[in-house]
Amino acid sequence: MSQRNTGVTREEFVEEACPIVEVLDHVAGKWAIGIIVAAARGPVRFTELERTVNGISRRMLTLTLRKLERDGLLHRTVYPTVPPKVEYSLTDIARELHESLSSLVDWAERHRGTIAAARRSYDGAAAS
């Protein structure tokens, strides 16, 4: 569909959609969501996150933690011990995001059967 048919100007798109896309790009990735869910239970250490978030590499965990901290979603606390102890906890806005994610999970669980039925119906019609 061309942009002319949407009734949305380029300026409106840039003003309204781009900030949403930018934020969702940071918080909707599978690694970010896993970290937010893990940290929702309370302060969590790097190694705990590494064990909890299945499939994440150390490098990706480090990069994602930095990005979430930069975005104001995680608070990093370094304790002056040897070796240094570092904990990550959710900020207030991340706790609000976690509530929204929980609502989305609830929605998905409620509608899983309906969505599966719609897929079967669509796939059956496409095969005909």
RODO-277990 format. One line per 2 residues: for each residue z, x, y of C-alpha. Coordinates in nm, 4 decimals, always signed. Each point is the difference from the previous one (the first is absolute). Last residue first. Example, Ala and Ser with C-alpha at 12.3 -4.5 7.8 and 13.67 -1.06 7.14 Angstrom:
BEGIN
+0.7140 +1.3670 -0.1060 ~ +0.0660 -0.1370 -0.3440
END
This chain:
BEGIN
-0.1450 -0.7968 -2.4536 ~ +0.1884 +0.3319 +0.0146
+0.0844 -0.0499 +0.3683 ~ +0.1482 -0.3426 -0.0718
+0.2229 +0.1419 -0.2752 ~ +0.1083 +0.2920 +0.2218
+0.0915 -0.2415 +0.2795 ~ +0.1957 -0.2304 -0.2315
+0.1796 +0.2899 -0.1661 ~ +0.0817 +0.1485 +0.3402
+0.1311 -0.3347 +0.1284 ~ +0.2208 -0.0328 -0.3086
+0.1439 +0.3505 +0.0531 ~ +0.0664 -0.0822 +0.3670
+0.1804 -0.3212 -0.0907 ~ +0.2077 +0.1793 -0.2643
+0.1034 +0.2800 +0.2377 ~ +0.0888 -0.2439 +0.2775
+0.3799 -0.0001 -0.0161 ~ +0.0194 +0.3684 -0.0999
-0.2337 +0.1037 +0.2810 ~ +0.1977 -0.2025 +0.2560
+0.3285 +0.1571 -0.1158 ~ -0.1569 +0.3466 +0.0247
-0.1214 -0.0824 +0.3518 ~ +0.3480 -0.1183 +0.0974
+0.1454 +0.3256 -0.1334 ~ -0.2557 +0.1921 +0.2049
+0.1080 -0.1931 +0.3093 ~ +0.3658 +0.0830 -0.0693
-0.0989 +0.3658 -0.0454 ~ -0.1766 -0.0095 +0.3373
+0.3221 -0.1210 +0.1642 ~ +0.1874 +0.2849 -0.1696
-0.2723 +0.2330 +0.1301 ~ +0.0562 -0.1280 +0.3535
+0.3732 +0.0654 -0.0301 ~ -0.0546 +0.3540 -0.1253
-0.0103 +0.0755 -0.3696 ~ +0.1853 +0.2967 -0.1418
-0.1008 +0.3480 -0.1085 ~ +0.2451 +0.2654 -0.1133
-0.0150 +0.3779 +0.0195 ~ +0.2590 +0.2374 -0.1494
-0.0415 +0.3655 +0.0885 ~ +0.0822 +0.2454 -0.2794
+0.2484 +0.0954 +0.1292 ~ +0.1322 -0.2725 +0.2274
-0.0686 -0.1010 +0.3582 ~ -0.1107 -0.3575 -0.0738
-0.3499 -0.1019 +0.1055 ~ -0.0530 -0.3692 +0.0767
-0.3527 -0.1418 +0.0147 ~ -0.0435 -0.3514 +0.1415
-0.2940 -0.1936 -0.1306 ~ -0.2169 -0.2670 +0.1594
-0.0396 +0.1559 +0.3435 ~ -0.3705 +0.0750 -0.0366
+0.0732 +0.3750 -0.0047 ~ +0.2515 -0.0520 -0.2820
-0.2542 -0.2015 -0.1976 ~ -0.2644 +0.2691 +0.0523
+0.2393 +0.2798 -0.0938 ~ +0.1083 -0.1846 -0.3152
-0.3649 -0.0617 -0.0913 ~ -0.0903 +0.3673 +0.0393
+0.2991 +0.1184 -0.2048 ~ -0.0637 -0.2558 -0.2741
-0.3678 +0.0936 -0.0084 ~ +0.0903 +0.3682 -0.0388
+0.2597 -0.0642 -0.2687 ~ -0.2487 -0.2101 -0.1957
+0.0385 -0.3754 -0.0381 ~ -0.0674 -0.1497 -0.3430
+0.3000 -0.2319 -0.0196 ~ +0.2154 -0.0291 +0.3122
+0.3506 +0.0143 -0.1493 ~ +0.0115 +0.3596 -0.1264
-0.1401 +0.1527 +0.3207 ~ +0.2122 -0.2355 +0.2062
+0.3127 +0.1208 -0.1780 ~ -0.1127 +0.3602 +0.0539
-0.0406 -0.0596 +0.3738 ~ +0.3421 -0.1595 +0.0420
+0.0733 -0.3676 +0.0595 ~ +0.2142 -0.1819 +0.2531
+0.0401 -0.3664 -0.0882 ~ -0.1578 -0.2577 -0.2310
-0.2917 -0.0457 +0.2394 ~ -0.0953 +0.3660 -0.0495
-0.1755 -0.0741 -0.3297 ~ -0.1914 -0.2984 +0.1427
-0.1052 +0.1987 +0.3069 ~ -0.1078 +0.2952 -0.2154
-0.2059 -0.2207 -0.2314 ~ -0.1628 -0.1767 +0.2952
-0.0895 +0.3302 +0.1614 ~ -0.1520 +0.1353 -0.3214
-0.2071 -0.3108 -0.0720 ~ -0.1425 -0.0076 +0.3489
+0.0926 -0.2992 +0.2130 ~ +0.2180 +0.1777 +0.2544
-0.2323 +0.2507 +0.1652 ~ -0.3321 -0.1802 -0.0298
+0.1773 -0.3224 +0.0904 ~ +0.1017 +0.1496 +0.3335
-0.3491 +0.1259 +0.0834 ~ -0.1694 -0.3194 -0.1179
+0.2321 -0.2108 +0.2144 ~ -0.0549 +0.2219 +0.3035
-0.3779 -0.0247 -0.0537 ~ -0.0101 -0.3759 -0.0474
+0.1148 -0.1327 +0.3370 ~ -0.1330 +0.2208 +0.2795
-0.2908 +0.1502 -0.1940 ~ -0.1083 -0.3391 -0.1319
+0.0401 -0.1707 +0.3356 ~ -0.2074 +0.2730 +0.1667
-0.2696 -0.0264 -0.2676 ~ -0.0241 -0.3730 +0.0637
+0.1050 -0.2507 -0.2612 ~ -0.2060 -0.3171 -0.0527
-0.0646 +0.1107 -0.3577 ~ -0.3748 -0.0598 -0.0013
-0.0870 +0.2621 +0.2593 ~ +0.1953 +0.2607 -0.2025
-0.2547 -0.0301 -0.2776 ~ +0.0916 -0.1422 -0.3364
END
